[in-house]
Amino acid sequence: MSSYRRDLHRYGSHLTRRGRGSLAEVTEADVAEFLAALRLGDDLHSPLSAASAARGVVAVRGLHRFAVREGWVLDDVAARIRPPAPPRRLPKAIPVDCVEALLEAANLDDEPRSLRDRALLELLYGTGARISEAVGLAVDDVDRASGTIRVTGKGSRQRVVPIGSYALTALDGYLIRGRPALAAQGRGISALFLNARGGRLSRQSAWTILRAVADRAGITEDLSPHTLRHSFATHLLDGGADVRVVQELLGHASVTTTQIYTLVTVDRLREVYAASHPRALS
Protein backbone atom coordinates (compact mmCIF):
# COMPACT_ATOMS: atom_id res chain seq x y z
CA MET A 1 0.00 0.00 0.00
CA SER A 2 2.90 2.40 0.70
CA SER A 3 4.01 2.06 -2.93
CA TYR A 4 0.55 3.01 -4.24
CA ARG A 5 0.39 5.91 -1.77
CA ARG A 6 3.77 7.12 -3.03
CA ASP A 7 2.61 6.82 -6.64
CA LEU A 8 -0.53 8.89 -5.96
CA HIS A 9 1.48 11.51 -4.09
CA ARG A 10 3.76 11.81 -7.12
CA TYR A 11 0.70 12.06 -9.36
CA GLY A 12 -0.69 14.87 -7.21
CA SER A 13 2.58 16.77 -7.51
CA HIS A 14 2.53 16.21 -11.28
CA LEU A 15 -0.97 17.68 -11.56
CA THR A 16 -0.05 20.65 -9.39
CA ARG A 17 2.91 21.46 -11.67
CA ARG A 18 0.51 21.36 -14.61
CA GLY A 19 -1.82 23.79 -12.90
CA ARG A 20 -4.65 21.36 -12.15
CA GLY A 21 -6.53 22.32 -9.00
CA SER A 22 -8.99 19.38 -8.96
CA LEU A 23 -9.61 16.06 -10.65
CA ALA A 24 -12.36 17.69 -12.70
CA GLU A 25 -9.68 19.75 -14.49
CA VAL A 26 -7.50 16.75 -15.37
CA THR A 27 -7.33 15.67 -19.02
CA GLU A 28 -6.23 12.47 -20.69
CA ALA A 29 -3.08 14.30 -21.80
CA ASP A 30 -2.19 14.97 -18.15
CA VAL A 31 -2.39 11.25 -17.37
CA ALA A 32 -0.38 10.35 -20.48
CA GLU A 33 2.30 12.89 -19.52
CA PHE A 34 2.45 11.34 -16.06
CA LEU A 35 3.10 7.92 -17.58
CA ALA A 36 5.85 9.41 -19.74
CA ALA A 37 7.40 11.04 -16.67
CA LEU A 38 7.37 7.73 -14.84
CA ARG A 39 9.24 6.00 -17.66
CA LEU A 40 11.60 8.83 -18.64
CA GLY A 41 12.06 10.56 -15.31
CA ASP A 42 11.75 14.26 -14.59
CA ASP A 43 13.50 17.00 -12.63
CA LEU A 44 12.59 15.37 -9.32
CA HIS A 45 12.52 11.64 -10.04
CA SER A 46 14.60 9.02 -11.80
CA PRO A 47 13.05 6.80 -14.52
CA LEU A 48 11.12 3.78 -13.31
CA SER A 49 11.11 0.27 -14.71
CA ALA A 50 8.14 -0.86 -16.79
CA ALA A 51 6.80 -2.85 -13.83
CA SER A 52 7.03 0.09 -11.40
CA ALA A 53 5.54 2.50 -13.96
CA ALA A 54 2.70 0.05 -14.57
CA ARG A 55 1.99 0.01 -10.84
CA GLY A 56 1.79 3.83 -10.87
CA VAL A 57 -0.63 3.83 -13.80
CA VAL A 58 -2.81 1.23 -12.06
CA ALA A 59 -2.98 3.48 -8.98
CA VAL A 60 -3.95 6.50 -11.08
CA ARG A 61 -6.57 4.57 -13.05
CA GLY A 62 -8.06 3.36 -9.78
CA LEU A 63 -8.23 6.93 -8.48
CA HIS A 64 -10.08 8.16 -11.55
CA ARG A 65 -12.49 5.21 -11.54
CA PHE A 66 -13.28 5.98 -7.92
CA ALA A 67 -13.83 9.67 -8.72
CA VAL A 68 -16.36 8.77 -11.44
CA ARG A 69 -18.11 6.27 -9.19
CA GLU A 70 -18.43 8.84 -6.41
CA GLY A 71 -19.74 11.47 -8.82
CA TRP A 72 -16.81 13.84 -8.40
CA VAL A 73 -16.18 13.89 -12.16
CA LEU A 74 -18.23 12.89 -15.19
CA ASP A 75 -15.56 11.22 -17.35
CA ASP A 76 -12.78 8.73 -16.61
CA VAL A 77 -9.90 10.44 -18.39
CA ALA A 78 -7.48 7.63 -17.44
CA ALA A 79 -9.56 4.81 -18.93
CA ARG A 80 -7.61 4.70 -22.21
CA ILE A 81 -4.15 4.96 -20.66
CA ARG A 82 -2.61 1.51 -20.65
CA PRO A 83 0.19 0.45 -18.28
CA PRO A 84 3.48 -0.29 -20.05
CA ALA A 85 4.07 -3.95 -20.71
CA PRO A 86 6.99 -5.35 -18.71
CA PRO A 87 9.85 -6.71 -20.83
CA ARG A 88 9.51 -10.35 -21.74
CA ARG A 89 11.81 -12.39 -19.57
CA LEU A 90 13.37 -15.35 -21.24
CA PRO A 91 13.21 -18.61 -19.28
CA LYS A 92 16.47 -19.55 -17.66
CA ALA A 93 17.95 -22.83 -18.83
CA ILE A 94 21.24 -24.46 -17.94
CA PRO A 95 23.45 -26.37 -20.40
CA VAL A 96 23.10 -30.12 -20.81
CA ASP A 97 26.50 -30.79 -19.24
CA CYS A 98 25.45 -28.75 -16.22
CA VAL A 99 22.28 -30.85 -15.88
CA GLU A 100 24.35 -34.02 -16.14
CA ALA A 101 26.71 -32.79 -13.43
CA LEU A 102 23.72 -32.02 -11.20
CA LEU A 103 22.16 -35.45 -11.69
CA GLU A 104 25.48 -37.21 -11.14
CA ALA A 105 25.93 -35.34 -7.85
CA ALA A 106 22.55 -36.70 -6.73
CA ASN A 107 23.84 -40.25 -7.24
CA LEU A 108 25.50 -40.59 -3.85
CA ASP A 109 24.66 -44.07 -2.60
CA ASP A 110 21.82 -46.55 -2.17
CA GLU A 111 20.38 -44.90 0.91
CA PRO A 112 16.58 -44.34 0.61
CA ARG A 113 16.78 -40.56 0.60
CA SER A 114 19.60 -40.53 -1.95
CA LEU A 115 17.58 -42.79 -4.24
CA ARG A 116 14.57 -40.48 -3.79
CA ASP A 117 16.57 -37.35 -4.53
CA ARG A 118 18.05 -38.82 -7.71
CA ALA A 119 14.62 -40.01 -8.88
CA LEU A 120 13.04 -36.62 -8.13
CA LEU A 121 15.63 -34.60 -10.06
CA GLU A 122 15.70 -37.07 -12.95
CA LEU A 123 11.91 -36.86 -13.17
CA LEU A 124 11.85 -33.03 -13.05
CA TYR A 125 14.33 -32.77 -15.91
CA GLY A 126 13.11 -35.86 -17.79
CA THR A 127 9.43 -34.81 -17.88
CA GLY A 128 9.39 -31.04 -17.45
CA ALA A 129 6.92 -31.39 -14.59
CA ARG A 130 6.34 -28.45 -12.27
CA ILE A 131 7.57 -29.06 -8.73
CA SER A 132 3.98 -28.99 -7.43
CA GLU A 133 3.06 -31.63 -10.01
CA ALA A 134 6.02 -33.83 -9.07
CA VAL A 135 5.40 -33.82 -5.32
CA GLY A 136 1.70 -34.32 -6.01
CA LEU A 137 2.27 -37.60 -7.86
CA ALA A 138 0.97 -40.87 -6.46
CA VAL A 139 2.68 -44.22 -6.98
CA ASP A 140 -0.16 -45.27 -9.29
CA ASP A 141 0.54 -42.26 -11.54
CA VAL A 142 3.70 -43.99 -12.72
CA ASP A 143 3.13 -46.54 -15.47
CA ARG A 144 6.44 -48.36 -15.59
CA ALA A 145 5.26 -50.70 -18.36
CA SER A 146 4.55 -47.89 -20.83
CA GLY A 147 7.22 -45.56 -19.46
CA THR A 148 4.82 -42.70 -18.73
CA ILE A 149 3.47 -40.70 -15.81
CA ARG A 150 0.04 -39.14 -15.37
CA VAL A 151 0.48 -35.54 -14.24
CA THR A 152 -2.22 -33.32 -12.78
CA GLY A 153 -1.46 -29.73 -13.68
CA LYS A 154 -3.07 -26.34 -13.33
CA GLY A 155 -6.85 -26.33 -13.32
CA SER A 156 -6.75 -30.05 -12.44
CA ARG A 157 -5.96 -30.80 -16.10
CA GLN A 158 -4.29 -34.17 -16.52
CA ARG A 159 -1.72 -35.11 -19.11
CA VAL A 160 0.35 -38.21 -19.81
CA VAL A 161 4.06 -37.57 -20.22
CA PRO A 162 6.72 -40.06 -21.34
CA ILE A 163 9.63 -40.74 -19.00
CA GLY A 164 13.12 -41.12 -20.41
CA SER A 165 15.15 -44.22 -19.66
CA TYR A 166 17.41 -42.45 -17.16
CA ALA A 167 14.47 -41.13 -15.15
CA LEU A 168 12.69 -44.46 -15.36
CA THR A 169 15.77 -46.31 -14.09
CA ALA A 170 16.10 -43.84 -11.20
CA LEU A 171 12.41 -44.23 -10.38
CA ASP A 172 12.70 -48.03 -10.45
CA GLY A 173 15.62 -47.90 -8.02
CA TYR A 174 13.71 -45.61 -5.69
CA LEU A 175 10.46 -47.58 -5.82
CA ILE A 176 12.18 -50.91 -5.22
CA ARG A 177 14.98 -50.02 -2.79
CA GLY A 178 14.18 -46.58 -1.39
CA ARG A 179 10.51 -45.83 -1.00
CA PRO A 180 9.60 -48.96 1.02
CA ALA A 181 12.04 -47.92 3.76
CA LEU A 182 10.63 -44.38 3.86
CA ALA A 183 7.04 -45.64 3.76
CA ALA A 184 7.71 -47.83 6.80
CA GLN A 185 8.14 -44.65 8.86
CA GLY A 186 4.66 -43.36 8.01
CA ARG A 187 1.06 -44.40 7.60
CA GLY A 188 1.16 -45.95 4.17
CA ILE A 189 0.11 -42.97 2.04
CA SER A 190 0.04 -43.24 -1.74
CA ALA A 191 2.36 -40.30 -2.49
CA LEU A 192 5.25 -41.16 -4.79
CA PHE A 193 7.89 -39.01 -3.12
CA LEU A 194 8.09 -39.38 0.66
CA ASN A 195 9.99 -37.55 3.35
CA ALA A 196 12.02 -39.17 6.14
CA ARG A 197 8.86 -39.55 8.27
CA GLY A 198 6.93 -41.35 5.55
CA GLY A 199 4.78 -38.33 4.67
CA ARG A 200 4.45 -36.58 1.33
CA LEU A 201 7.55 -34.64 0.31
CA SER A 202 6.82 -30.90 0.32
CA ARG A 203 7.76 -28.32 -2.29
CA GLN A 204 10.04 -26.62 0.22
CA SER A 205 11.90 -29.90 0.86
CA ALA A 206 12.29 -30.42 -2.88
CA TRP A 207 13.90 -26.97 -3.13
CA THR A 208 16.26 -27.89 -0.30
CA ILE A 209 17.19 -31.13 -2.05
CA LEU A 210 17.99 -29.29 -5.29
CA ARG A 211 20.13 -26.67 -3.54
CA ALA A 212 22.08 -29.32 -1.63
CA VAL A 213 22.76 -31.35 -4.78
CA ALA A 214 23.72 -28.20 -6.74
CA ASP A 215 26.25 -27.33 -4.02
CA ARG A 216 27.77 -30.81 -4.26
CA ALA A 217 27.97 -30.45 -8.02
CA GLY A 218 29.77 -27.12 -7.66
CA ILE A 219 27.04 -25.26 -9.54
CA THR A 220 27.10 -21.61 -8.54
CA GLU A 221 24.10 -20.50 -10.58
CA ASP A 222 20.86 -19.80 -8.72
CA LEU A 223 18.88 -22.94 -9.56
CA SER A 224 15.25 -23.69 -8.82
CA PRO A 225 13.06 -26.68 -9.69
CA HIS A 226 11.60 -24.51 -12.45
CA THR A 227 15.09 -24.20 -13.94
CA LEU A 228 14.91 -27.90 -14.77
CA ARG A 229 11.50 -27.38 -16.41
CA HIS A 230 12.91 -24.53 -18.50
CA SER A 231 15.92 -26.65 -19.42
CA PHE A 232 13.69 -29.57 -20.39
CA ALA A 233 11.75 -27.37 -22.85
CA THR A 234 14.78 -25.54 -24.22
CA HIS A 235 16.81 -28.71 -24.81
CA LEU A 236 13.86 -30.35 -26.57
CA LEU A 237 13.50 -27.40 -28.93
CA ASP A 238 17.26 -27.28 -29.46
CA GLY A 239 17.02 -30.93 -30.49
CA GLY A 240 14.36 -30.19 -33.10
CA ALA A 241 11.12 -30.91 -31.21
CA ASP A 242 7.97 -29.23 -32.52
CA VAL A 243 6.74 -26.39 -30.30
CA ARG A 244 3.24 -27.90 -30.09
CA VAL A 245 4.65 -31.19 -28.84
CA VAL A 246 6.55 -29.28 -26.16
CA GLN A 247 3.33 -27.44 -25.34
CA GLU A 248 1.57 -30.73 -24.65
CA LEU A 249 4.46 -32.05 -22.59
CA LEU A 250 4.57 -28.92 -20.45
CA GLY A 251 0.80 -28.77 -20.05
CA HIS A 252 0.47 -25.22 -21.38
CA ALA A 253 -3.11 -24.27 -22.25
CA SER A 254 -1.87 -21.99 -25.05
CA VAL A 255 1.02 -22.44 -27.44
CA THR A 256 1.79 -18.73 -26.96
CA THR A 257 3.15 -19.56 -23.51
CA THR A 258 5.42 -22.22 -24.96
CA GLN A 259 6.68 -20.01 -27.78
CA ILE A 260 8.74 -17.93 -25.37
CA TYR A 261 11.15 -20.88 -25.25
CA THR A 262 11.76 -20.53 -28.98
CA LEU A 263 13.35 -17.14 -28.25
CA VAL A 264 15.93 -18.92 -26.12
CA THR A 265 16.77 -21.35 -28.89
CA VAL A 266 17.02 -18.55 -31.48
CA ASP A 267 19.66 -16.93 -29.26
CA ARG A 268 21.45 -20.27 -29.14
CA LEU A 269 21.26 -20.59 -32.91
CA ARG A 270 22.82 -17.14 -33.27
CA GLU A 271 25.69 -18.17 -30.99
CA VAL A 272 26.35 -21.35 -32.97
CA TYR A 273 26.10 -19.49 -36.29
CA ALA A 274 28.47 -16.76 -35.15
CA ALA A 275 30.99 -19.30 -33.89
CA SER A 276 30.77 -21.72 -36.81
CA HIS A 277 30.04 -19.94 -40.09
CA PRO A 278 33.16 -18.66 -41.90
CA ARG A 279 31.42 -15.44 -42.99
CA ALA A 280 29.26 -14.82 -39.91
CA LEU A 281 31.57 -12.11 -38.57
CA SER A 282 33.22 -9.31 -40.45
C-alpha positions in Angstrom: 0.0 0.0 0.0 2.9 2.4 0.7 4.0 2.1 -2.9 0.6 3.0 -4.2 0.4 5.9 -1.8 3.8 7.1 -3.0 2.6 6.8 -6.6 -0.5 8.9 -6.0 1.5 11.5 -4.1 3.8 11.8 -7.1 0.7 12.1 -9.4 -0.7 14.9 -7.2 2.6 16.8 -7.5 2.5 16.2 -11.3 -1.0 17.7 -11.6 0.0 20.7 -9.4 2.9 21.5 -11.7 0.5 21.4 -14.6 -1.8 23.8 -12.9 -4.7 21.4 -12.1 -6.5 22.3 -9.0 -9.0 19.4 -9.0 -9.6 16.1 -10.7 -12.4 17.7 -12.7 -9.7 19.7 -14.5 -7.5 16.7 -15.4 -7.3 15.7 -19.0 -6.2 12.5 -20.7 -3.1 14.3 -21.8 -2.2 15.0 -18.1 -2.4 11.2 -17.4 -0.4 10.4 -20.5 2.3 12.9 -19.5 2.5 11.3 -16.1 3.1 7.9 -17.6 5.9 9.4 -19.7 7.4 11.0 -16.7 7.4 7.7 -14.8 9.2 6.0 -17.7 11.6 8.8 -18.6 12.1 10.6 -15.3 11.8 14.3 -14.6 13.5 17.0 -12.6 12.6 15.4 -9.3 12.5 11.6 -10.0 14.6 9.0 -11.8 13.1 6.8 -14.5 11.1 3.8 -13.3 11.1 0.3 -14.7 8.1 -0.9 -16.8 6.8 -2.9 -13.8 7.0 0.1 -11.4 5.5 2.5 -14.0 2.7 0.0 -14.6 2.0 0.0 -10.8 1.8 3.8 -10.9 -0.6 3.8 -13.8 -2.8 1.2 -12.1 -3.0 3.5 -9.0 -4.0 6.5 -11.1 -6.6 4.6 -13.0 -8.1 3.4 -9.8 -8.2 6.9 -8.5 -10.1 8.2 -11.6 -12.5 5.2 -11.5 -13.3 6.0 -7.9 -13.8 9.7 -8.7 -16.4 8.8 -11.4 -18.1 6.3 -9.2 -18.4 8.8 -6.4 -19.7 11.5 -8.8 -16.8 13.8 -8.4 -16.2 13.9 -12.2 -18.2 12.9 -15.2 -15.6 11.2 -17.4 -12.8 8.7 -16.6 -9.9 10.4 -18.4 -7.5 7.6 -17.4 -9.6 4.8 -18.9 -7.6 4.7 -22.2 -4.1 5.0 -20.7 -2.6 1.5 -20.7 0.2 0.5 -18.3 3.5 -0.3 -20.0 4.1 -4.0 -20.7 7.0 -5.4 -18.7 9.9 -6.7 -20.8 9.5 -10.4 -21.7 11.8 -12.4 -19.6 13.4 -15.3 -21.2 13.2 -18.6 -19.3 16.5 -19.6 -17.7 17.9 -22.8 -18.8 21.2 -24.5 -17.9 23.5 -26.4 -20.4 23.1 -30.1 -20.8 26.5 -30.8 -19.2 25.5 -28.8 -16.2 22.3 -30.8 -15.9 24.4 -34.0 -16.1 26.7 -32.8 -13.4 23.7 -32.0 -11.2 22.2 -35.4 -11.7 25.5 -37.2 -11.1 25.9 -35.3 -7.9 22.6 -36.7 -6.7 23.8 -40.2 -7.2 25.5 -40.6 -3.8 24.7 -44.1 -2.6 21.8 -46.6 -2.2 20.4 -44.9 0.9 16.6 -44.3 0.6 16.8 -40.6 0.6 19.6 -40.5 -2.0 17.6 -42.8 -4.2 14.6 -40.5 -3.8 16.6 -37.3 -4.5 18.1 -38.8 -7.7 14.6 -40.0 -8.9 13.0 -36.6 -8.1 15.6 -34.6 -10.1 15.7 -37.1 -13.0 11.9 -36.9 -13.2 11.8 -33.0 -13.0 14.3 -32.8 -15.9 13.1 -35.9 -17.8 9.4 -34.8 -17.9 9.4 -31.0 -17.5 6.9 -31.4 -14.6 6.3 -28.5 -12.3 7.6 -29.1 -8.7 4.0 -29.0 -7.4 3.1 -31.6 -10.0 6.0 -33.8 -9.1 5.4 -33.8 -5.3 1.7 -34.3 -6.0 2.3 -37.6 -7.9 1.0 -40.9 -6.5 2.7 -44.2 -7.0 -0.2 -45.3 -9.3 0.5 -42.3 -11.5 3.7 -44.0 -12.7 3.1 -46.5 -15.5 6.4 -48.4 -15.6 5.3 -50.7 -18.4 4.6 -47.9 -20.8 7.2 -45.6 -19.5 4.8 -42.7 -18.7 3.5 -40.7 -15.8 0.0 -39.1 -15.4 0.5 -35.5 -14.2 -2.2 -33.3 -12.8 -1.5 -29.7 -13.7 -3.1 -26.3 -13.3 -6.9 -26.3 -13.3 -6.8 -30.1 -12.4 -6.0 -30.8 -16.1 -4.3 -34.2 -16.5 -1.7 -35.1 -19.1 0.3 -38.2 -19.8 4.1 -37.6 -20.2 6.7 -40.1 -21.3 9.6 -40.7 -19.0 13.1 -41.1 -20.4 15.1 -44.2 -19.7 17.4 -42.5 -17.2 14.5 -41.1 -15.2 12.7 -44.5 -15.4 15.8 -46.3 -14.1 16.1 -43.8 -11.2 12.4 -44.2 -10.4 12.7 -48.0 -10.4 15.6 -47.9 -8.0 13.7 -45.6 -5.7 10.5 -47.6 -5.8 12.2 -50.9 -5.2 15.0 -50.0 -2.8 14.2 -46.6 -1.4 10.5 -45.8 -1.0 9.6 -49.0 1.0 12.0 -47.9 3.8 10.6 -44.4 3.9 7.0 -45.6 3.8 7.7 -47.8 6.8 8.1 -44.7 8.9 4.7 -43.4 8.0 1.1 -44.4 7.6 1.2 -46.0 4.2 0.1 -43.0 2.0 0.0 -43.2 -1.7 2.4 -40.3 -2.5 5.2 -41.2 -4.8 7.9 -39.0 -3.1 8.1 -39.4 0.7 10.0 -37.5 3.3 12.0 -39.2 6.1 8.9 -39.5 8.3 6.9 -41.3 5.6 4.8 -38.3 4.7 4.4 -36.6 1.3 7.5 -34.6 0.3 6.8 -30.9 0.3 7.8 -28.3 -2.3 10.0 -26.6 0.2 11.9 -29.9 0.9 12.3 -30.4 -2.9 13.9 -27.0 -3.1 16.3 -27.9 -0.3 17.2 -31.1 -2.1 18.0 -29.3 -5.3 20.1 -26.7 -3.5 22.1 -29.3 -1.6 22.8 -31.3 -4.8 23.7 -28.2 -6.7 26.2 -27.3 -4.0 27.8 -30.8 -4.3 28.0 -30.4 -8.0 29.8 -27.1 -7.7 27.0 -25.3 -9.5 27.1 -21.6 -8.5 24.1 -20.5 -10.6 20.9 -19.8 -8.7 18.9 -22.9 -9.6 15.3 -23.7 -8.8 13.1 -26.7 -9.7 11.6 -24.5 -12.5 15.1 -24.2 -13.9 14.9 -27.9 -14.8 11.5 -27.4 -16.4 12.9 -24.5 -18.5 15.9 -26.6 -19.4 13.7 -29.6 -20.4 11.8 -27.4 -22.8 14.8 -25.5 -24.2 16.8 -28.7 -24.8 13.9 -30.3 -26.6 13.5 -27.4 -28.9 17.3 -27.3 -29.5 17.0 -30.9 -30.5 14.4 -30.2 -33.1 11.1 -30.9 -31.2 8.0 -29.2 -32.5 6.7 -26.4 -30.3 3.2 -27.9 -30.1 4.6 -31.2 -28.8 6.5 -29.3 -26.2 3.3 -27.4 -25.3 1.6 -30.7 -24.7 4.5 -32.1 -22.6 4.6 -28.9 -20.4 0.8 -28.8 -20.0 0.5 -25.2 -21.4 -3.1 -24.3 -22.3 -1.9 -22.0 -25.0 1.0 -22.4 -27.4 1.8 -18.7 -27.0 3.1 -19.6 -23.5 5.4 -22.2 -25.0 6.7 -20.0 -27.8 8.7 -17.9 -25.4 11.2 -20.9 -25.2 11.8 -20.5 -29.0 13.3 -17.1 -28.3 15.9 -18.9 -26.1 16.8 -21.4 -28.9 17.0 -18.6 -31.5 19.7 -16.9 -29.3 21.5 -20.3 -29.1 21.3 -20.6 -32.9 22.8 -17.1 -33.3 25.7 -18.2 -31.0 26.4 -21.4 -33.0 26.1 -19.5 -36.3 28.5 -16.8 -35.1 31.0 -19.3 -33.9 30.8 -21.7 -36.8 30.0 -19.9 -40.1 33.2 -18.7 -41.9 31.4 -15.4 -43.0 29.3 -14.8 -39.9 31.6 -12.1 -38.6 33.2 -9.3 -40.5 
